[in-house]
């Protein structure tokens, strides 16, 4: 073994490209993996294992991989004995109950005695047990959405992102069973390997820096000195903004880091308060 930290990610699927984008945003030089199952980062002691997402929790649990990036729904469904280290804020989706669009949306207790098809029997079983619902769960691997039209089930429980697949199969969603997103998971035995644990801590710092940067922007603007207090009240800055003098002594330059989604909510207020020359700049990395 080469002593590298081993990270398992989805070989092909909805998390693959965003997981690679995140790792590259962390400064890792990762070559195009093509059909290879294992590649190494050129500038970090890290090996990437490309696996089926269903296999990732077990590989991490058994120590074949030290850490993994996978949907939280897969971790819970597999009941893997792993630790969720970090939520990664992408790959968000919902496991939802859905049924034929020509039926009235049922109350939850109306599912008693009904047949529900799903690829997530353990999550659904826990949901029904917690809500005291006695329904028959029919486990299906893939193409769950066709179960009602084939007469296999009355309703389905499946992952929903945009809802387009449901519409194509004349289904409508009605109850959320579980909210999921991509998570970084780790082996519970990793702390026993001091060298690998230190590599993991450094990698987590890089990931947090990349996620903070993705969710923030650097805002620069010029303002009248007299408007400073009002501008400060408008800015949702992470910390106190930077205030710089300009050649025109009646003006100031204000620099601040703000949440990305807030800019369009506050830009008109800033203009009305006297701000001009607003410049919004992406941030590559940010360590808080």
N, C-alpha and C positions, 0 to 999 in steps of 0.2 A: 504494500500500500504506500502511496506517495505522501501521505500526511495532509493532503489538501482537504479543505472543507467540501463536503459533497451536498449539492443542492439539486433536488428533483423538481422539475417543472413539467407541465403538460406538453407532450410532443406535438399535438395538433388539436386546436380547439379555440374556444373563445378567450381563454386566458393566455395563450402562448405569446402572441405578439406584444401584448401589454406587459407581460412579465419580462420579456427581453428588453423592452423599452425602459422599464424601471431599472434593470440591472445596468444597462448602458448609461442611464442618467446618474448612476452611482459611480461612474468613472471606470467601469469594468470593460475591458477590451475583449469582446466575445465574437469569435469568427462565425460566419454562416455555417450552420450545423448540417444543412441538407438532410441526408438520411442517416447521419451518425447518431448513435445512442448516447455517446459521451463526448463532450468537448471540454477543454480547459480554458479558463480566462488567461490571456497572455500576460496580464499585469497584476494578477492576484492569485493567491493559493486557493483556487476554487475550481472544482469540477462540476459541470452541469450534466445531470442525467435526464434524458428526455423519455418520459413514461406516459402510459395511459393515466388519466387523472384518477380513475378508480383505484389504481395500484399505489399511488403516491403515499397515502396515509400508512399503509402497511409497510412499505419500504422504509419509511422514517421510523415507525414503531419498532421494526426489527433491526434498525441500525445500519441497513444497507446504504441509506442516505442519512446525513446528519440533520438536514432541514429540507423543507419542501414548500412550494407555493401551490395552493390548491383551493378550490371553493370550499367555504365553511360547510355547505350542505353535504359535501362528500365526506368530510371529517366526521360529522355527526352521524351520518348514515352508516359509515363503516365502524363506528364505535371504537375508533383507533385510540390507543393509549399514548397520545402525544400531547404536547403543550402548544397552545396557540400563542405565539410570540408577539405577533404584530398583525393588526388589521390593515389592509393595503388600499382600501378606498377605491378599488376598481373591480370590474366583473360583478357589479351588483345585479341581483336578480331576486325573484320571489318564487317560492314553492307555493302554488295556489291550487285550490279546488276550482274546478270548472265543469260546466255541463252544457247540454245542447241549448243553442240560443233560442229555440222555439218554446222552451219551458220557462216557467216563472222561477226566479232566483229563490232557492229554498232557504229557510232558516236552518241553522246548524243542526238542531234536533230532528229535522226532517230527514236527515241522512241515516237515521236508525233503520236498520234492516236493508239498506241499499248496498249496491256493489260499487266499489271505488277502485279503479285501476291506477297503478303508480309504479314508478321505478324506485321509489323511496319508502318502502314498507315500514322501516323502523321509525323514521321521523313521523310518518303519518299515524302509525300505531300509537306513538307517544302523544300526539296531538289529540287523537280520539279518546285515549284513556284520560287525559287531563280534562277533557270537556265532556266526559261521561257519554260518549257516543258509541253505540253498538252497530257498527257497519262492517261489511265483509270487504277485506282488502285483497285485491287481486294483483299479484306482482307480475309486471310486464317489463321486459328489457327492450327499451326503444319503441318508438311509434305509439306511445301511450295515447296520443290524441285520437287515434282511430277506433279505440275500444268501444265508445258508445255507438258509433255507426255500425259496428260489427255485432252489436248485441252482447258483447262480452261484459260490459259494465254500464251502470247508470250514470256515473260521473267519473272524472279523472282527477288526479293530483299530480301536477307536473311543474317543471321550472318555466317561469314566464319572464322574458326580458322585455320585448316590444309588444307581445300579444298577437303578432301577425300569424303565427302558426295556428293559434286557436281560431282566429277568424277564418282562415283557409279551410278549417275543418268544422266550421259552423258551431263553434263552442264559445262560451263566454265565461269569464272568471267571476268568482263571487266571494271567496274567503281566502285570506292569506294564512298559510300554515307556518311558513318559516321564511325569514329574511336572510339572504346570504350575500357574501362578498368574498373576494380573494383574501386569503390569510397566509401568513408565514408560520409554518409549524416546525417544531423541533423535537428531536428525541429527548426523552427525559433523562437519558444517561449522558448527555453531551457535557454536562458540567464536570464529569469525572475526567475529561480530557482537557487539561488546562490550556494547552496550546490551541486546540480547535475552538475552545470557548472564547479565547481572546480574539481569534479571527472572526467568530460570530459577532462579538460585541462591536468590532470595527465595522462589519458589514451592516449591522442594524443601524449604527450611527449614520452610515452612508445612505441607507434606505430612508431613514427619518429626514435627513437633509433633503433628499430628492423629493419626498412627498410634501414637505413644508414649502419647497420652492414651487412645486406644481400648483399649489393652492394659494400662492401669493404673487403679487406684482409690485414692482418698484415704481412709485408715482413721484414725478417731479413737476413743479409748477412755480410760477411767479405770482406773488400776491402783494397788495398794498399793505404796508406795515400796520396800518390802522385796522386791517381785517384779520390780524393774526389770531386773536382769541376766538372769533367766529369760525375760522377755518379749522382750528384745533378741535372745536366742538363737533364739526362735521366729520372729520377724519376718523375712520375705524382702524387706526394704526395699531400694529402689534405692540409698539412701544412709542415713547414720545418722538415726534418727528424731528428731523434735523432742520435747523433754521440757519440760513446763510445770508449775509449782506450782499447787496448788489451795488453797481456803480451809481445807480439812482438811489439816493439815500431814503427815498420815500417807499422803496420796494424791498421785498425779501424773496429769497428762493426757499421753497419748502420741499423737502424730500421725505417720503414716508413709505413703509412697506404696508400694503393693505391686502385683505382677502380678495382674490381675483374676482369673485362674483359680485363684489360690492361696488365696483367702479361705476357701472352704468346706473346704479341707484343714487350715487352721490354727485356725479359729474355736473348735473344741472345746478345743484345747490352750491357747489364750489364756484361755478361761473357767476351765479347771482351774488355770491359773497365777494366777488372781485378777482377770482383766480383767472390766470391767463396762461397760455403756452403749456397746457397740460400734456405731459409725456408719460406714457405707461410702458414699462420695460419688463420683459420676462426675466425671471431669476433662475439661474442654472442650479445653484445649490444654496441651502440656507441652514445653518446650525444655530439653534436657539440656545 
